[in-house]
Amino acid sequence: MLNPAHPGTVIHEIEPRSQRPNNWWEFENQVLLCNDCHSMIHNDGAAVWKDKLLELRAEWVKKYA
């Protein structure tokens, strides 16, 4: 399970570059993850985690932006 308490070290794109070739880099498409969570998402497939990533990103923005 994703843990927002872990220190974020990797910026992950919520929608992959292949699906957003012209705007994958936009702030709204990024979430900060620890290395373990980032590896887990890539192992499971990012589509499986998309809703949770959006939730995590919303929490992150609310707390830090």
CHARMM internal coordinates of N, CA and C (Angstrom, degrees):
IC EDIT
DIST 1 N 1 CA 1.4557
DIST 1 CA 1 C 1.5194
ANGL 1 N 1 CA 1 C 109.52
DIST 1 C 2 N 1.3047
ANGL 1 CA 1 C 2 N 116.32
DIHE 1 N 1 CA 1 C 2 N 143.64
DIST 2 N 2 CA 1.4592
ANGL 1 C 2 N 2 CA 120.61
DIHE 1 CA 1 C 2 N 2 CA 178.47
DIST 2 CA 2 C 1.5188
ANGL 2 N 2 CA 2 C 109.44
DIHE 1 C 2 N 2 CA 2 C -66.59
DIST 2 C 3 N 1.2969
ANGL 2 CA 2 C 3 N 116.32
DIHE 2 N 2 CA 2 C 3 N 138.04
DIST 3 N 3 CA 1.4538
ANGL 2 C 3 N 3 CA 121.13
DIHE 2 CA 2 C 3 N 3 CA -178.00
DIST 3 CA 3 C 1.5218
ANGL 3 N 3 CA 3 C 109.63
DIHE 2 C 3 N 3 CA 3 C -122.79
DIST 3 C 4 N 1.3404
ANGL 3 CA 3 C 4 N 117.59
DIHE 3 N 3 CA 3 C 4 N 105.32
DIST 4 N 4 CA 1.4704
ANGL 3 C 4 N 4 CA 119.75
DIHE 3 CA 3 C 4 N 4 CA -179.00
DIST 4 CA 4 C 1.5221
ANGL 4 N 4 CA 4 C 112.94
DIHE 3 C 4 N 4 CA 4 C -67.14
DIST 4 C 5 N 1.3395
ANGL 4 CA 4 C 5 N 117.78
DIHE 4 N 4 CA 4 C 5 N -11.18
DIST 5 N 5 CA 1.4624
ANGL 4 C 5 N 5 CA 120.17
DIHE 4 CA 4 C 5 N 5 CA 179.41
DIST 5 CA 5 C 1.5281
ANGL 5 N 5 CA 5 C 111.80
DIHE 4 C 5 N 5 CA 5 C -78.97
DIST 5 C 6 N 1.3282
ANGL 5 CA 5 C 6 N 117.48
DIHE 5 N 5 CA 5 C 6 N -18.65
DIST 6 N 6 CA 1.4627
ANGL 5 C 6 N 6 CA 120.19
DIHE 5 CA 5 C 6 N 6 CA 178.19
DIST 6 CA 6 C 1.5234
ANGL 6 N 6 CA 6 C 109.38
DIHE 5 C 6 N 6 CA 6 C -71.30
DIST 6 C 7 N 1.3229
ANGL 6 CA 6 C 7 N 117.08
DIHE 6 N 6 CA 6 C 7 N 143.57
DIST 7 N 7 CA 1.4632
ANGL 6 C 7 N 7 CA 118.85
DIHE 6 CA 6 C 7 N 7 CA 179.20
DIST 7 CA 7 C 1.5263
ANGL 7 N 7 CA 7 C 111.30
DIHE 6 C 7 N 7 CA 7 C -67.50
DIST 7 C 8 N 1.3027
ANGL 7 CA 7 C 8 N 116.07
DIHE 7 N 7 CA 7 C 8 N 129.73
DIST 8 N 8 CA 1.4525
ANGL 7 C 8 N 8 CA 121.12
DIHE 7 CA 7 C 8 N 8 CA -179.91
DIST 8 CA 8 C 1.5192
ANGL 8 N 8 CA 8 C 111.32
DIHE 7 C 8 N 8 CA 8 C -77.19
DIST 8 C 9 N 1.3173
ANGL 8 CA 8 C 9 N 115.70
DIHE 8 N 8 CA 8 C 9 N 132.44
DIST 9 N 9 CA 1.4584
ANGL 8 C 9 N 9 CA 120.55
DIHE 8 CA 8 C 9 N 9 CA -179.69
DIST 9 CA 9 C 1.5277
ANGL 9 N 9 CA 9 C 112.29
DIHE 8 C 9 N 9 CA 9 C -130.96
DIST 9 C 10 N 1.3471
ANGL 9 CA 9 C 10 N 117.07
DIHE 9 N 9 CA 9 C 10 N -10.11
DIST 10 N 10 CA 1.4586
ANGL 9 C 10 N 10 CA 121.41
DIHE 9 CA 9 C 10 N 10 CA -175.12
DIST 10 CA 10 C 1.5283
ANGL 10 N 10 CA 10 C 109.21
DIHE 9 C 10 N 10 CA 10 C -129.88
DIST 10 C 11 N 1.3238
ANGL 10 CA 10 C 11 N 117.32
DIHE 10 N 10 CA 10 C 11 N 132.14
DIST 11 N 11 CA 1.4619
ANGL 10 C 11 N 11 CA 120.85
DIHE 10 CA 10 C 11 N 11 CA 173.18
DIST 11 CA 11 C 1.5210
ANGL 11 N 11 CA 11 C 107.30
DIHE 10 C 11 N 11 CA 11 C -90.33
DIST 11 C 12 N 1.3157
ANGL 11 CA 11 C 12 N 115.34
DIHE 11 N 11 CA 11 C 12 N 122.83
DIST 12 N 12 CA 1.4679
ANGL 11 C 12 N 12 CA 121.79
DIHE 11 CA 11 C 12 N 12 CA -177.99
DIST 12 CA 12 C 1.5223
ANGL 12 N 12 CA 12 C 109.42
DIHE 11 C 12 N 12 CA 12 C -113.44
DIST 12 C 13 N 1.3440
ANGL 12 CA 12 C 13 N 116.34
DIHE 12 N 12 CA 12 C 13 N 137.76
DIST 13 N 13 CA 1.4558
ANGL 12 C 13 N 13 CA 120.48
DIHE 12 CA 12 C 13 N 13 CA 175.60
DIST 13 CA 13 C 1.5253
ANGL 13 N 13 CA 13 C 108.87
DIHE 12 C 13 N 13 CA 13 C -83.48
DIST 13 C 14 N 1.3212
ANGL 13 CA 13 C 14 N 117.82
DIHE 13 N 13 CA 13 C 14 N 127.36
DIST 14 N 14 CA 1.4655
ANGL 13 C 14 N 14 CA 122.37
DIHE 13 CA 13 C 14 N 14 CA -179.30
DIST 14 CA 14 C 1.5240
ANGL 14 N 14 CA 14 C 109.97
DIHE 13 C 14 N 14 CA 14 C -66.47
DIST 14 C 15 N 1.3175
ANGL 14 CA 14 C 15 N 116.76
DIHE 14 N 14 CA 14 C 15 N -49.43
DIST 15 N 15 CA 1.4672
ANGL 14 C 15 N 15 CA 121.10
DIHE 14 CA 14 C 15 N 15 CA 172.64
DIST 15 CA 15 C 1.5165
ANGL 15 N 15 CA 15 C 106.08
DIHE 14 C 15 N 15 CA 15 C -101.37
DIST 15 C 16 N 1.3239
ANGL 15 CA 15 C 16 N 118.19
DIHE 15 N 15 CA 15 C 16 N 128.23
DIST 16 N 16 CA 1.4693
ANGL 15 C 16 N 16 CA 120.29
DIHE 15 CA 15 C 16 N 16 CA -174.72
DIST 16 CA 16 C 1.5251
ANGL 16 N 16 CA 16 C 113.13
DIHE 15 C 16 N 16 CA 16 C -65.44
DIST 16 C 17 N 1.2968
ANGL 16 CA 16 C 17 N 113.40
DIHE 16 N 16 CA 16 C 17 N 159.58
DIST 17 N 17 CA 1.4727
ANGL 16 C 17 N 17 CA 120.62
DIHE 16 CA 16 C 17 N 17 CA -179.76
DIST 17 CA 17 C 1.5203
ANGL 17 N 17 CA 17 C 111.58
DIHE 16 C 17 N 17 CA 17 C -56.05
DIST 17 C 18 N 1.3281
ANGL 17 CA 17 C 18 N 116.67
DIHE 17 N 17 CA 17 C 18 N -33.37
DIST 18 N 18 CA 1.4691
ANGL 17 C 18 N 18 CA 119.79
DIHE 17 CA 17 C 18 N 18 CA -179.16
DIST 18 CA 18 C 1.5250
ANGL 18 N 18 CA 18 C 111.83
DIHE 17 C 18 N 18 CA 18 C -64.91
DIST 18 C 19 N 1.3462
ANGL 18 CA 18 C 19 N 117.66
DIHE 18 N 18 CA 18 C 19 N -27.12
DIST 19 N 19 CA 1.4604
ANGL 18 C 19 N 19 CA 121.56
DIHE 18 CA 18 C 19 N 19 CA 179.79
DIST 19 CA 19 C 1.5241
ANGL 19 N 19 CA 19 C 112.25
DIHE 18 C 19 N 19 CA 19 C -94.51
DIST 19 C 20 N 1.3126
ANGL 19 CA 19 C 20 N 116.79
DIHE 19 N 19 CA 19 C 20 N -17.78
DIST 20 N 20 CA 1.4700
ANGL 19 C 20 N 20 CA 121.86
DIHE 19 CA 19 C 20 N 20 CA 179.05
DIST 20 CA 20 C 1.5212
ANGL 20 N 20 CA 20 C 109.74
DIHE 19 C 20 N 20 CA 20 C -132.35
DIST 20 C 21 N 1.3289
ANGL 20 CA 20 C 21 N 118.09
DIHE 20 N 20 CA 20 C 21 N 61.68
DIST 21 N 21 CA 1.4679
ANGL 20 C 21 N 21 CA 119.45
DIHE 20 CA 20 C 21 N 21 CA -173.66
DIST 21 CA 21 C 1.5250
ANGL 21 N 21 CA 21 C 114.28
DIHE 20 C 21 N 21 CA 21 C -62.28
DIST 21 C 22 N 1.3140
ANGL 21 CA 21 C 22 N 117.94
DIHE 21 N 21 CA 21 C 22 N -26.27
DIST 22 N 22 CA 1.4672
ANGL 21 C 22 N 22 CA 120.25
DIHE 21 CA 21 C 22 N 22 CA -176.70
DIST 22 CA 22 C 1.5192
ANGL 22 N 22 CA 22 C 113.80
DIHE 21 C 22 N 22 CA 22 C -95.75
DIST 22 C 23 N 1.3266
ANGL 22 CA 22 C 23 N 117.55
DIHE 22 N 22 CA 22 C 23 N -14.59
DIST 23 N 23 CA 1.4694
ANGL 22 C 23 N 23 CA 118.28
DIHE 22 CA 22 C 23 N 23 CA -176.66
DIST 23 CA 23 C 1.5292
ANGL 23 N 23 CA 23 C 113.17
DIHE 22 C 23 N 23 CA 23 C -147.97
DIST 23 C 24 N 1.3211
ANGL 23 CA 23 C 24 N 117.95
DIHE 23 N 23 CA 23 C 24 N 31.27
DIST 24 N 24 CA 1.4660
ANGL 23 C 24 N 24 CA 121.41
DIHE 23 CA 23 C 24 N 24 CA 179.60
DIST 24 CA 24 C 1.5270
ANGL 24 N 24 CA 24 C 111.75
DIHE 23 C 24 N 24 CA 24 C -62.30
DIST 24 C 25 N 1.3073
ANGL 24 CA 24 C 25 N 118.27
DIHE 24 N 24 CA 24 C 25 N -26.60
DIST 25 N 25 CA 1.4561
ANGL 24 C 25 N 25 CA 125.00
DIHE 24 CA 24 C 25 N 25 CA -173.66
DIST 25 CA 25 C 1.5276
ANGL 25 N 25 CA 25 C 113.54
DIHE 24 C 25 N 25 CA 25 C -82.49
DIST 25 C 26 N 1.3375
ANGL 25 CA 25 C 26 N 118.85
DIHE 25 N 25 CA 25 C 26 N -5.87
DIST 26 N 26 CA 1.4658
ANGL 25 C 26 N 26 CA 120.90
DIHE 25 CA 25 C 26 N 26 CA -176.74
DIST 26 CA 26 C 1.5243
ANGL 26 N 26 CA 26 C 111.79
DIHE 25 C 26 N 26 CA 26 C -63.84
DIST 26 C 27 N 1.3110
ANGL 26 CA 26 C 27 N 115.32
DIHE 26 N 26 CA 26 C 27 N 146.56
DIST 27 N 27 CA 1.4651
ANGL 26 C 27 N 27 CA 123.01
DIHE 26 CA 26 C 27 N 27 CA -176.89
DIST 27 CA 27 C 1.5318
ANGL 27 N 27 CA 27 C 112.22
DIHE 26 C 27 N 27 CA 27 C -53.77
DIST 27 C 28 N 1.3163
ANGL 27 CA 27 C 28 N 117.28
DIHE 27 N 27 CA 27 C 28 N -39.33
DIST 28 N 28 CA 1.4608
ANGL 27 C 28 N 28 CA 122.11
DIHE 27 CA 27 C 28 N 28 CA -177.83
DIST 28 CA 28 C 1.5312
ANGL 28 N 28 CA 28 C 112.76
DIHE 27 C 28 N 28 CA 28 C -65.05
DIST 28 C 29 N 1.3143
ANGL 28 CA 28 C 29 N 116.67
DIHE 28 N 28 CA 28 C 29 N -15.75
DIST 29 N 29 CA 1.4637
ANGL 28 C 29 N 29 CA 121.55
DIHE 28 CA 28 C 29 N 29 CA -177.94
DIST 29 CA 29 C 1.5266
ANGL 29 N 29 CA 29 C 112.11
DIHE 28 C 29 N 29 CA 29 C -103.09
DIST 29 C 30 N 1.3125
ANGL 29 CA 29 C 30 N 118.07
DIHE 29 N 29 CA 29 C 30 N 11.84
DIST 30 N 30 CA 1.4579
ANGL 29 C 30 N 30 CA 120.83
DIHE 29 CA 29 C 30 N 30 CA -176.14
DIST 30 CA 30 C 1.5179
ANGL 30 N 30 CA 30 C 111.89
DIHE 29 C 30 N 30 CA 30 C -119.54
DIST 30 C 31 N 1.3268
ANGL 30 CA 30 C 31 N 114.23
DIHE 30 N 30 CA 30 C 31 N 145.94
DIST 31 N 31 CA 1.4610
ANGL 30 C 31 N 31 CA 120.99
DIHE 30 CA 30 C 31 N 31 CA 175.52
DIST 31 CA 31 C 1.5279
ANGL 31 N 31 CA 31 C 107.16
DIHE 30 C 31 N 31 CA 31 C -141.34
DIST 31 C 32 N 1.3182
ANGL 31 CA 31 C 32 N 116.13
DIHE 31 N 31 CA 31 C 32 N 145.20
DIST 32 N 32 CA 1.4561
ANGL 31 C 32 N 32 CA 122.16
DIHE 31 CA 31 C 32 N 32 CA -179.37
DIST 32 CA 32 C 1.5237
ANGL 32 N 32 CA 32 C 109.30
DIHE 31 C 32 N 32 CA 32 C -93.82
DIST 32 C 33 N 1.3294
ANGL 32 CA 32 C 33 N 116.83
DIHE 32 N 32 CA 32 C 33 N 127.67
DIST 33 N 33 CA 1.4576
ANGL 32 C 33 N 33 CA 122.55
DIHE 32 CA 32 C 33 N 33 CA -177.13
DIST 33 CA 33 C 1.5257
ANGL 33 N 33 CA 33 C 110.67
DIHE 32 C 33 N 33 CA 33 C -131.30
DIST 33 C 34 N 1.3269
ANGL 33 CA 33 C 34 N 115.84
DIHE 33 N 33 CA 33 C 34 N 157.43
DIST 34 N 34 CA 1.4622
ANGL 33 C 34 N 34 CA 119.56
DIHE 33 CA 33 C 34 N 34 CA 170.05
DIST 34 CA 34 C 1.5359
ANGL 34 N 34 CA 34 C 107.78
DIHE 33 C 34 N 34 CA 34 C -78.80
DIST 34 C 35 N 1.3098
ANGL 34 CA 34 C 35 N 116.88
DIHE 34 N 34 CA 34 C 35 N 165.34
DIST 35 N 35 CA 1.4648
ANGL 34 C 35 N 35 CA 121.19
DIHE 34 CA 34 C 35 N 35 CA -178.44
DIST 35 CA 35 C 1.5229
ANGL 35 N 35 CA 35 C 112.45
DIHE 34 C 35 N 35 CA 35 C -59.57
DIST 35 C 36 N 1.3312
ANGL 35 CA 35 C 36 N 117.64
DIHE 35 N 35 CA 35 C 36 N -41.36
DIST 36 N 36 CA 1.4711
ANGL 35 C 36 N 36 CA 120.82
DIHE 35 CA 35 C 36 N 36 CA -178.78
DIST 36 CA 36 C 1.5246
ANGL 36 N 36 CA 36 C 111.35
DIHE 35 C 36 N 36 CA 36 C -63.41
DIST 36 C 37 N 1.3323
ANGL 36 CA 36 C 37 N 117.05
DIHE 36 N 36 CA 36 C 37 N -45.68
DIST 37 N 37 CA 1.4703
ANGL 36 C 37 N 37 CA 120.57
DIHE 36 CA 36 C 37 N 37 CA 179.65
DIST 37 CA 37 C 1.5298
ANGL 37 N 37 CA 37 C 110.51
DIHE 36 C 37 N 37 CA 37 C -65.40
DIST 37 C 38 N 1.3196
ANGL 37 CA 37 C 38 N 116.88
DIHE 37 N 37 CA 37 C 38 N -40.05
DIST 38 N 38 CA 1.4590
ANGL 37 C 38 N 38 CA 120.97
DIHE 37 CA 37 C 38 N 38 CA 179.22
DIST 38 CA 38 C 1.5309
ANGL 38 N 38 CA 38 C 110.44
DIHE 37 C 38 N 38 CA 38 C -61.44
DIST 38 C 39 N 1.3047
ANGL 38 CA 38 C 39 N 117.09
DIHE 38 N 38 CA 38 C 39 N -44.29
DIST 39 N 39 CA 1.4703
ANGL 38 C 39 N 39 CA 120.98
DIHE 38 CA 38 C 39 N 39 CA 177.98
DIST 39 CA 39 C 1.5215
ANGL 39 N 39 CA 39 C 111.00
DIHE 38 C 39 N 39 CA 39 C -63.49
DIST 39 C 40 N 1.3274
ANGL 39 CA 39 C 40 N 117.08
DIHE 39 N 39 CA 39 C 40 N -42.51
DIST 40 N 40 CA 1.4638
ANGL 39 C 40 N 40 CA 121.69
DIHE 39 CA 39 C 40 N 40 CA -179.63
DIST 40 CA 40 C 1.5319
ANGL 40 N 40 CA 40 C 110.23
DIHE 39 C 40 N 40 CA 40 C -60.82
DIST 40 C 41 N 1.3084
ANGL 40 CA 40 C 41 N 117.58
DIHE 40 N 40 CA 40 C 41 N -43.30
DIST 41 N 41 CA 1.4643
ANGL 40 C 41 N 41 CA 121.63
DIHE 40 CA 40 C 41 N 41 CA -179.43
DIST 41 CA 41 C 1.5269
ANGL 41 N 41 CA 41 C 110.59
DIHE 40 C 41 N 41 CA 41 C -63.22
DIST 41 C 42 N 1.3179
ANGL 41 CA 41 C 42 N 116.72
DIHE 41 N 41 CA 41 C 42 N -43.56
DIST 42 N 42 CA 1.4578
ANGL 41 C 42 N 42 CA 118.95
DIHE 41 CA 41 C 42 N 42 CA 179.38
DIST 42 CA 42 C 1.5287
ANGL 42 N 42 CA 42 C 111.76
DIHE 41 C 42 N 42 CA 42 C -69.36
DIST 42 C 43 N 1.3113
ANGL 42 CA 42 C 43 N 118.29
DIHE 42 N 42 CA 42 C 43 N -32.62
DIST 43 N 43 CA 1.4685
ANGL 42 C 43 N 43 CA 121.03
DIHE 42 CA 42 C 43 N 43 CA 177.08
DIST 43 CA 43 C 1.5226
ANGL 43 N 43 CA 43 C 111.57
DIHE 42 C 43 N 43 CA 43 C -68.64
DIST 43 C 44 N 1.3351
ANGL 43 CA 43 C 44 N 117.20
DIHE 43 N 43 CA 43 C 44 N -40.17
DIST 44 N 44 CA 1.4738
ANGL 43 C 44 N 44 CA 121.94
DIHE 43 CA 43 C 44 N 44 CA -177.88
DIST 44 CA 44 C 1.5252
ANGL 44 N 44 CA 44 C 112.28
DIHE 43 C 44 N 44 CA 44 C -80.96
DIST 44 C 45 N 1.3042
ANGL 44 CA 44 C 45 N 116.20
DIHE 44 N 44 CA 44 C 45 N -26.31
DIST 45 N 45 CA 1.4617
ANGL 44 C 45 N 45 CA 121.76
DIHE 44 CA 44 C 45 N 45 CA -173.37
DIST 45 CA 45 C 1.5183
ANGL 45 N 45 CA 45 C 108.68
DIHE 44 C 45 N 45 CA 45 C 103.73
DIST 45 C 46 N 1.3033
ANGL 45 CA 45 C 46 N 116.90
DIHE 45 N 45 CA 45 C 46 N 124.44
DIST 46 N 46 CA 1.4621
ANGL 45 C 46 N 46 CA 122.02
DIHE 45 CA 45 C 46 N 46 CA -173.91
DIST 46 CA 46 C 1.5243
ANGL 46 N 46 CA 46 C 112.93
DIHE 45 C 46 N 46 CA 46 C -59.20
DIST 46 C 47 N 1.3259
ANGL 46 CA 46 C 47 N 118.20
DIHE 46 N 46 CA 46 C 47 N -32.59
DIST 47 N 47 CA 1.4667
ANGL 46 C 47 N 47 CA 120.87
DIHE 46 CA 46 C 47 N 47 CA -178.24
DIST 47 CA 47 C 1.5256
ANGL 47 N 47 CA 47 C 111.32
DIHE 46 C 47 N 47 CA 47 C -61.67
DIST 47 C 48 N 1.3176
ANGL 47 CA 47 C 48 N 117.09
DIHE 47 N 47 CA 47 C 48 N -32.76
DIST 48 N 48 CA 1.4719
ANGL 47 C 48 N 48 CA 121.98
DIHE 47 CA 47 C 48 N 48 CA 179.25
DIST 48 CA 48 C 1.5260
ANGL 48 N 48 CA 48 C 110.57
DIHE 47 C 48 N 48 CA 48 C -62.82
DIST 48 C 49 N 1.3151
ANGL 48 CA 48 C 49 N 116.94
DIHE 48 N 48 CA 48 C 49 N -32.59
DIST 49 N 49 CA 1.4595
ANGL 48 C 49 N 49 CA 122.87
DIHE 48 CA 48 C 49 N 49 CA -173.39
DIST 49 CA 49 C 1.5225
ANGL 49 N 49 CA 49 C 114.16
DIHE 48 C 49 N 49 CA 49 C -101.60
DIST 49 C 50 N 1.3217
ANGL 49 CA 49 C 50 N 118.92
DIHE 49 N 49 CA 49 C 50 N 1.93
DIST 50 N 50 CA 1.4691
ANGL 49 C 50 N 50 CA 120.79
DIHE 49 CA 49 C 50 N 50 CA -171.59
DIST 50 CA 50 C 1.5342
ANGL 50 N 50 CA 50 C 112.82
DIHE 49 C 50 N 50 CA 50 C -55.39
DIST 50 C 51 N 1.3304
ANGL 50 CA 50 C 51 N 118.94
DIHE 50 N 50 CA 50 C 51 N -48.13
DIST 51 N 51 CA 1.4671
ANGL 50 C 51 N 51 CA 120.65
DIHE 50 CA 50 C 51 N 51 CA -178.47
DIST 51 CA 51 C 1.5231
ANGL 51 N 51 CA 51 C 111.35
DIHE 50 C 51 N 51 CA 51 C -62.66
DIST 51 C 52 N 1.3240
ANGL 51 CA 51 C 52 N 116.97
DIHE 51 N 51 CA 51 C 52 N -42.37
DIST 52 N 52 CA 1.4669
ANGL 51 C 52 N 52 CA 120.26
DIHE 51 CA 51 C 52 N 52 CA 179.84
DIST 52 CA 52 C 1.5253
ANGL 52 N 52 CA 52 C 110.73
DIHE 51 C 52 N 52 CA 52 C -67.28
DIST 52 C 53 N 1.3211
ANGL 52 CA 52 C 53 N 116.90
DIHE 52 N 52 CA 52 C 53 N -37.09
DIST 53 N 53 CA 1.4690
ANGL 52 C 53 N 53 CA 119.99
DIHE 52 CA 52 C 53 N 53 CA 177.33
DIST 53 CA 53 C 1.5210
ANGL 53 N 53 CA 53 C 111.22
DIHE 52 C 53 N 53 CA 53 C -63.61
DIST 53 C 54 N 1.3273
ANGL 53 CA 53 C 54 N 116.68
DIHE 53 N 53 CA 53 C 54 N -39.99
DIST 54 N 54 CA 1.4618
ANGL 53 C 54 N 54 CA 120.05
DIHE 53 CA 53 C 54 N 54 CA 177.61
DIST 54 CA 54 C 1.5278
ANGL 54 N 54 CA 54 C 111.06
DIHE 53 C 54 N 54 CA 54 C -64.47
DIST 54 C 55 N 1.3341
ANGL 54 CA 54 C 55 N 117.01
DIHE 54 N 54 CA 54 C 55 N -40.01
DIST 55 N 55 CA 1.4759
ANGL 54 C 55 N 55 CA 121.14
DIHE 54 CA 54 C 55 N 55 CA 175.68
DIST 55 CA 55 C 1.5173
ANGL 55 N 55 CA 55 C 110.94
DIHE 54 C 55 N 55 CA 55 C -61.95
DIST 55 C 56 N 1.3235
ANGL 55 CA 55 C 56 N 115.56
DIHE 55 N 55 CA 55 C 56 N -47.89
DIST 56 N 56 CA 1.4591
ANGL 55 C 56 N 56 CA 120.73
DIHE 55 CA 55 C 56 N 56 CA -178.97
DIST 56 CA 56 C 1.5207
ANGL 56 N 56 CA 56 C 110.50
DIHE 55 C 56 N 56 CA 56 C -61.56
DIST 56 C 57 N 1.3172
ANGL 56 CA 56 C 57 N 116.52
DIHE 56 N 56 CA 56 C 57 N -41.62
DIST 57 N 57 CA 1.4547
ANGL 56 C 57 N 57 CA 120.62
DIHE 56 CA 56 C 57 N 57 CA 179.01
DIST 57 CA 57 C 1.5263
ANGL 57 N 57 CA 57 C 111.20
DIHE 56 C 57 N 57 CA 57 C -63.18
DIST 57 C 58 N 1.3221
ANGL 57 CA 57 C 58 N 117.27
DIHE 57 N 57 CA 57 C 58 N -41.55
DIST 58 N 58 CA 1.4603
ANGL 57 C 58 N 58 CA 121.11
DIHE 57 CA 57 C 58 N 58 CA 178.65
DIST 58 CA 58 C 1.5300
ANGL 58 N 58 CA 58 C 110.77
DIHE 57 C 58 N 58 CA 58 C -62.07
DIST 58 C 59 N 1.3301
ANGL 58 CA 58 C 59 N 116.87
DIHE 58 N 58 CA 58 C 59 N -41.49
DIST 59 N 59 CA 1.4712
ANGL 58 C 59 N 59 CA 120.64
DIHE 58 CA 58 C 59 N 59 CA 176.96
DIST 59 CA 59 C 1.5252
ANGL 59 N 59 CA 59 C 110.40
DIHE 58 C 59 N 59 CA 59 C -63.32
DIST 59 C 60 N 1.3203
ANGL 59 CA 59 C 60 N 116.30
DIHE 59 N 59 CA 59 C 60 N -43.24
DIST 60 N 60 CA 1.4585
ANGL 59 C 60 N 60 CA 122.31
DIHE 59 CA 59 C 60 N 60 CA -178.40
DIST 60 CA 60 C 1.5233
ANGL 60 N 60 CA 60 C 110.11
DIHE 59 C 60 N 60 CA 60 C -62.87
DIST 60 C 61 N 1.3237
ANGL 60 CA 60 C 61 N 117.29
DIHE 60 N 60 CA 60 C 61 N -45.95
DIST 61 N 61 CA 1.4663
ANGL 60 C 61 N 61 CA 121.37
DIHE 60 CA 60 C 61 N 61 CA -179.40
DIST 61 CA 61 C 1.5274
ANGL 61 N 61 CA 61 C 110.40
DIHE 60 C 61 N 61 CA 61 C -65.05
DIST 61 C 62 N 1.3215
ANGL 61 CA 61 C 62 N 116.43
DIHE 61 N 61 CA 61 C 62 N -42.84
DIST 62 N 62 CA 1.4681
ANGL 61 C 62 N 62 CA 120.03
DIHE 61 CA 61 C 62 N 62 CA 179.77
DIST 62 CA 62 C 1.5183
ANGL 62 N 62 CA 62 C 111.34
DIHE 61 C 62 N 62 CA 62 C -61.36
DIST 62 C 63 N 1.3107
ANGL 62 CA 62 C 63 N 116.52
DIHE 62 N 62 CA 62 C 63 N -37.94
DIST 63 N 63 CA 1.4541
ANGL 62 C 63 N 63 CA 121.22
DIHE 62 CA 62 C 63 N 63 CA -176.65
DIST 63 CA 63 C 1.5235
ANGL 63 N 63 CA 63 C 113.04
DIHE 62 C 63 N 63 CA 63 C -79.12
DIST 63 C 64 N 1.3367
ANGL 63 CA 63 C 64 N 117.45
DIHE 63 N 63 CA 63 C 64 N -38.77
DIST 64 N 64 CA 1.4556
ANGL 63 C 64 N 64 CA 120.21
DIHE 63 CA 63 C 64 N 64 CA -170.07
DIST 64 CA 64 C 1.5245
ANGL 64 N 64 CA 64 C 116.18
DIHE 63 C 64 N 64 CA 64 C -113.36
DIST 64 C 65 N 1.3144
ANGL 64 CA 64 C 65 N 118.46
DIHE 64 N 64 CA 64 C 65 N -17.24
DIST 65 N 65 CA 1.4686
ANGL 64 C 65 N 65 CA 118.99
DIHE 64 CA 64 C 65 N 65 CA -175.79
DIST 65 CA 65 C 1.5019
ANGL 65 N 65 CA 65 C 112.08
DIHE 64 C 65 N 65 CA 65 C -89.44
END
COOR INIT
IC SEED 1 N 1 CA 1 C
IC BUILD
